[in-house]
Amino acid sequence: MRRFFGVCLILICSILLQTNTANAQEEKKNQLWFCMEEVVLTDHWKEYKDLSKEIITICKESDFPFSFYAWATGELSYAIWFPIDSYADLDKMKDAWKVVIDKMGEDKVAAFRKTLKCRKTYTAVGINSLAFVPENIRFNWDDVKYCRWSEFYLKPGTVDDVKKIITDANAFLKEKEMDDPWYVAMGGIGYEGPVVVGFSYGVDAEDFWAQTKRFKEKAGDDFKQFSEAFYKNVRKVVRKEFWYSKELSYEREKKSEE
């Protein structure tokens, strides 16, 4: 049975901002993401990387209709994120991958499969109204290479309370004039829901942790009220680090009529 291809990935998860109308705020559509996490066999890392680059070349030549962004989650593990408009796009993606697979050939497809230890797929939805995006973001997005990702698995019946806490925390961050954005997503298919995902970025890991230190110095004590209230609703936390891999990512060039 033919399967989706992955080049290594996870996200530059771009969560859209709210826009103002004359009388009220109209929220842009929340971004839906499909992700493949792939673990590569130790002895097949170079082969995996070389074949992944071939896949990207074919995607460019074939005008593969879905961009994807690769983030390393460890030395031999990658998360590959696809921004999609709806779950119906997953069927369209299958058809698009068939074109890539046919051009690649059965031998190389089989070779690519042999490089993988396992694969996990899931979906998540970025929630615009829960994101904190200051006007004066402290970094240039083109320089971002690091992401800190936290999955908060919630106790049953606490989602609304958690959303309220996040909203209040964002108001506090705005009042403090913080310049570091952070984003929130709700886990979908593949997660042990309910789960809220929080993630933020740095130019690199050193930059991220230096900013974390500055945050604690500026707002840490006052922010504890939100952290303590939040964690009362959490039953489990899974934290991850991601490093962006541009060479294993593919961004489709949009046509002028799109």
TANOR-V390617 format. One line per field, one symbol per residue. ss: DSSP state (~ for helix, > for strand, _ for the rest). A space follows every 10 residues. Layout:
ss = ???
//
This chain:
ss = __________ ________>> ____>>____ _>>>>>>>>> _~~~~~~~~~ ~~~~~~~~~~ ~~_____>>> >>>>__>>>> >>>>___~~~ ~~~~~~~~~~ ~~~~_~~~~~ ~~~~_>>>>> >>>>>>_~~~ _>________ ~~~__>>>>> >>>>____~~ ~~~~~~~~~~ ~~~~~_____ _>>>>>>___ ____>>>>>> >>__~~~~~~ ~~~~~~~~~~ ~~~~~~~~~~ ~__>>>>>>> >>>>>>>>>> ________
//
